[in-house]
Amino acid sequence: MNIQGVCPVLSVPFHKSGEVDYQSFKSLVSWITSLGTKSVLFFGVASENIKLSDDERYKLLEILLTQRSDSGMKVIASVADHSAELAVKRAKDYEKMGVDFINILPPTFFNPTTAQINHHISSILSSVKLPVIVQHLPQGGGVNDVGDLVGMSNKFSNLKMIKCEANPPDESIKRVTELSSNKVETLIGWGGIHWKSGAQAGAKGIQPGCSLTDLYLWAEQALLSNDLVEFESRLGKFLPTITEWIATVEELVAAEKYVLAARGIIESDYCRAPTVEVSQKVKDQAKVLIDLADNLSALSI
């Protein structure tokens, strides 16, 4: 079964010294699983993936896989290496470790050609048996035409989903569905800020940050009940703030960490440099959303 619904991207907690706080990460995973979350993406932008060492990545992933063992929660492990050779090695390692899906972030450094990007993705697809999700992030300098990705699914049956992150993603979602004859499904990234229109276009799920997972699950309840008026109402209580935060990606990462620490889920909101200072405005906005989330306890999520 492919990924559906709310699939948060896990943050990586750090001590104020800048070292990974593995105990806080365990606390975060426990909280995420306690909500009944069906899947998570690890080593995304919100994980500060680019600021982690390989040793840290492997240790964190091992903790996640061990802790989720009895929950049934699916783990998507992201492969973001610029080199195809390194990406293939990492994908094979993650498969051996027991992840459920591989996520591919295509290379963007120094504007690789379409042929180079296709070689990179194809190399990974052919190296693993796991189902694979490929990110379509044209504004990041990657694959411009989502049709190129869909075309690969004709050769590689394990290309199961495309994460559509064009802004907005609606047309990409529709093209994936049409070109693949419904064989390849879609997810939405970018904080889920286009969730309503993306779901209407046919996307199966979203991958937002993790600090307010309970609010996203609360909104998903209304969507699954086909109560679109209530769904839109619930989104309106928190997505406008997320939209503000994600205008600067480092601000979103810092805001996510601030919320997690303020909720007592992790010990420190420290982000590795380069980062941004959380403004008083963001702190005030965060308090409103935390209060909203804390008042959901009477609801089934």
MOWOFEN-V286183 format. One record per backbone hydrogen bond with DSSP energy under -0.5 kcal/mol. CO is the residue of the C=O (numbers start at 1). NH is the residue of the N-H. E is the energy in kcal/mol with one decimal. If there is no record, write none. Layout:
# MOWOFEN-V286183
CO:NH:E
CO:NH:E
This chain:
# MOWOFEN-V286183
5:7:-0.6
5:206:-2.1
6:39:-0.6
8:10:-0.6
8:41:-2.6
9:210:-0.7
11:13:-0.5
13:21:-2.5
14:270:-0.5
15:18:-2.1
19:15:-3.3
20:22:-1.1
21:25:-1.8
22:26:-2.1
23:27:-1.9
24:28:-2.4
25:29:-2.6
26:30:-2.3
27:31:-2.1
28:32:-2.6
29:33:-2.5
30:34:-1.9
31:35:-1.0
32:35:-0.7
32:37:-1.3
33:36:-1.7
38:74:-2.9
39:8:-0.6
40:76:-2.7
41:10:-2.2
42:78:-2.0
44:47:-1.1
44:49:-1.5
45:48:-1.9
48:51:-2.1
49:52:-1.7
53:57:-2.3
54:58:-2.5
55:59:-2.0
56:60:-2.6
57:61:-2.5
58:62:-2.0
59:63:-2.0
60:64:-2.4
61:65:-2.7
62:66:-2.1
63:67:-2.6
64:68:-2.0
66:69:-0.9
68:71:-2.1
68:72:-0.9
68:73:-0.5
74:40:-2.1
74:76:-0.5
75:77:-0.6
75:100:-2.2
75:101:-1.6
76:42:-2.5
76:78:-0.5
77:103:-2.6
78:80:-0.6
79:105:-2.3
83:87:-2.5
84:88:-2.5
85:89:-1.8
86:90:-2.5
87:91:-2.6
88:92:-2.3
89:93:-2.3
90:94:-2.9
91:95:-2.2
92:96:-2.2
93:97:-1.9
94:98:-1.0
94:99:-1.8
95:98:-0.6
100:131:-0.6
101:77:-2.4
102:133:-2.9
103:79:-3.6
103:105:-0.6
104:106:-0.7
104:135:-2.6
108:111:-2.0
113:117:-2.4
114:118:-2.8
115:119:-2.1
116:120:-2.0
117:121:-2.5
118:122:-2.7
119:123:-2.3
120:124:-1.5
121:125:-2.6
122:126:-2.3
123:127:-0.5
124:127:-1.1
124:128:-0.9
131:102:-2.0
132:160:-1.8
132:161:-1.6
133:104:-3.0
134:163:-2.3
135:137:-0.7
136:165:-2.5
137:140:-1.9
137:142:-1.2
138:141:-1.6
144:146:-0.7
145:148:-1.7
145:149:-0.7
146:150:-2.0
147:151:-2.2
148:152:-0.9
149:152:-0.7
149:153:-0.7
150:153:-1.3
151:154:-1.2
152:155:-1.2
152:156:-2.7
155:157:-0.6
156:159:-1.6
158:132:-3.4
158:160:-1.3
160:185:-2.3
161:134:-1.9
162:164:-0.9
162:187:-1.9
163:136:-3.1
163:165:-0.7
164:189:-1.0
166:168:-0.6
169:173:-2.5
170:174:-2.3
171:175:-2.3
172:176:-2.5
173:177:-2.0
174:178:-2.5
175:179:-3.2
176:180:-1.9
177:182:-2.3
178:181:-0.9
180:183:-1.4
185:162:-2.2
186:204:-3.0
186:205:-0.6
187:164:-2.7
188:207:-2.4
189:192:-1.7
190:193:-1.5
192:195:-1.7
194:198:-2.7
195:199:-2.9
196:200:-1.9
197:201:-1.6
198:202:-0.8
198:203:-2.5
199:202:-0.7
204:5:-2.6
205:188:-2.0
206:7:-2.6
207:191:-0.6
208:9:-2.8
210:213:-1.6
212:215:-1.0
212:216:-1.7
213:217:-2.6
214:218:-1.9
215:219:-2.2
216:220:-2.2
217:221:-1.6
218:222:-0.9
219:223:-1.6
220:224:-2.9
221:225:-1.5
222:227:-2.6
223:226:-1.5
226:228:-1.2
227:231:-2.5
228:232:-2.4
229:233:-2.0
230:234:-2.7
231:235:-2.4
232:236:-2.0
234:237:-1.3
235:238:-1.6
235:239:-3.0
238:241:-0.5
238:242:-1.8
239:243:-2.7
240:244:-1.5
241:245:-2.4
242:246:-2.5
244:247:-1.0
245:248:-1.3
245:252:-0.5
248:251:-0.6
248:252:-1.9
249:253:-2.3
250:254:-2.4
251:255:-2.8
252:256:-2.6
253:257:-2.0
254:258:-2.4
255:259:-2.5
256:260:-2.3
257:261:-2.4
258:262:-2.7
259:263:-1.9
260:265:-2.3
260:266:-1.1
261:264:-1.4
279:283:-2.1
280:284:-2.5
281:285:-2.5
282:286:-2.9
283:287:-2.0
284:288:-1.6
285:289:-1.9
286:290:-2.9
287:291:-2.6
288:292:-2.0
289:293:-2.6
290:294:-2.9
291:295:-1.1
292:295:-0.5
293:296:-1.7
294:297:-0.6
296:299:-2.6
299:301:-0.7
